[in-house]
Amino acid sequence: MAQINDSQPAHPVITFRVNLETVDRQGHLVPNRIEASGNEPVAEADQMKNNRTIYLPGLLAGENKHKLQHGDEFTLKGQKAVYFKNLYTTGTNPVLTIVSES
């Protein structure tokens, strides 16, 4: 029988926020440019985060809202929350940030 670690709750509840901020502006080609020369103004590059959407497989199965935008928040529980935390909140440009965890 598996033992439960006292430092983590058995059924974590995590609230995530979608982060579509482009930190590396020079590394991404914006849709209205034909070459990645980084010649877009900073304000234009920052605005692009509000025009992007993302689909996270398995997140909203069976619900009408499949695409998420920058700043959207959602809450997951249990192993699904741990899976999304481990997969999407790490790296240099994480897609999700944790708002709260209990």
N, C-alpha and C positions, 0 to 999 in steps of 0.2 A: 504494500500500500504506500502511495506517495505521501511524503510529508509536506506540509505547507510551511513556507518560509514566513516567519513572523514579521519580517521587514516589508513584505508586500501583501496587500490584501488579497484574499482568495478570488475576488471578483472586482478587479479595478474598473473604475468609471473615469474615462478620459474625455475631455472636451478639446477638440482640435479646431484650428483656424487655418483656412487655405492661404498659402503664401505663394503668389505668382510674381513676386518681385524679381526683377532681373538684376542681380548684383553685378554680373560681368557683362556690361553693355556692349563691349567690343566682341564678345563671343557669340552673339546672337544676331541673326539677320532679321531685321524688322520687315513686315510684309510690304511696305511701300518703298523698299529699297531693293536694288538689284545686286548690290555687292556689300560685303561686310566691312566697309571702310570705317565704320564708327562715326560717320559724319552727321548722325542725327543729334539734335539738341538734347540736352539732359532732360528737359521737361517732356519732350516727345517720347523718349525712351521710358521715362517713369510712367507716363500715361498708358503705355501699352499693357501694363499689368492689369488695368481695368477693362481691357478689351479681350483678354485671354480667357479661355475656359479650360477645365480639365475634367477628365472622367477617371475615377478610381474604381477599377473592377471589384465587384463584390460589395461595394459600400452601400449603394442605394437600390439594391435589387428589389424589383417589384414596386418601386415608387416612381412617381411621375418625374421627379427632378433627377436627371442623370448627370447634368453638367454643373460643375461648381465654378464659381468666380472668386476672384481675389477678395479675401475678407469673410467669406462664408464660414459659418461655424456649424459643427455637428458633434454629437456625443455618442460614444461607443462604450460597450461594457464587455467585460470578460476577456476571453482569449482573442476575440476580434480586435479589441482595443489594443492589446499588447502587440498583435501582429502589425497593425497600422503604425503604432509607435515605433517599432523596430524597423519597419520598411520605409516609412515616409518622413520621419523627423530627423534623419541623420544625413551626413554628407555636407558638402560645401554650400549647396543651394537647396535646403529641404523644402519639399512641397507643402508640408504641414508643420505648424507650430503648435505646441501644447499650451492651451489656455488654463486648464485646471486638471488636476489628477487626484483622485481619492480612492 
